[in-house]
Amino acid sequence: MVRLLRLLILASVIALSFQGLKLGIEFKGGSAFTVTTSSASIESARTAVASAGVSNEVIVQKIGNNKVRVQTGALTNAQTNAVQDALAAKFGVSVESIDTQSIGPSWGKEITRKALYGLIGFIVVVLLYLAMAFEPKMAISAIVAVIHDVFITVGIYALVGFDVTPATVIGFLTILGYSLYDTVVVFDKVRENTRTITSASKMTYSQAANLAVNQTLVRSFNTSLIALLPVGSILFVGAGLLGAGTLKDLSLALFIGLATGTYSSIFIATPMLAQLREREPAMQALHKRVMARGGATQPVLGQSSTASASSTPTLVDDRPRGPRNQPKRKRKHRK
């Protein structure tokens, strides 16, 4: 699992560094033209846009079986009319039937700024709540796991080249909530197992946290599987077969986030919490007591293995052979 995590992080870093995110027109501004026709073709749409003299960030997508969507950068009114006329002539439709959407760069920057503010505000509020409901170190571990989920999801978005739209941001916020829910379930069990751990001295904090993960593992897996089934149906059926673009943006973020959220709550949040708590003096003293109790059969530090083996007493099998009140047999005397 550690290798898988490293591969995902490495793939995300490479995708974000070399390819970057493909922002939708809602964030960077531009124009979009949607044509509904029975002869929808990506090649025909590209030819029509090229004949209109527009080559600024042209992206052509086919939606379903009878729609084609052309997305460009910011255009003037004359360029917008030229693209509409070229598409109408190419596909044999009227100009009025073409759905045209234009968003200025200033509006896109405003949407981007609000999305970042919403994400930062969400993280701060969750951090404060977890610090008050549990403890600050649990809050830090949970936020690190959440940041991991967002980073992996964004990296896969850059890798596959899907457009980042407001629906994608909604999906990001949704997976953050789900990831935190799964982490809180595990942390609640950790708190229950470690409530009296210093007085009991039966196990270390890491051992108690590992026990909590094992106790909630089946629940986390089943919950994630049940959640992934409908989201996978939306992604592969709704977006893949039916060609619903909005469903594609939302369902891909949900599908990746649900999977990585389950992984991070078990393999990132809880181990990080255990590492933070094991640095405390009380937990270090507990670790020494537990190791001293469980280290009776281990050789003394600084003693050679030969001396330890020679000084080991030989065990004598002194178990009772039968009941003690067994009557004695009478011996027969020879005449």
Summary of the structure (lengths in Angstrom):
residues: 335
radius of gyration: 32.3
end to end distance: 82.6
largest distance: 136.9
contacts: 1010
relative contact order: 0.11
helix: 68%
strand: 8%
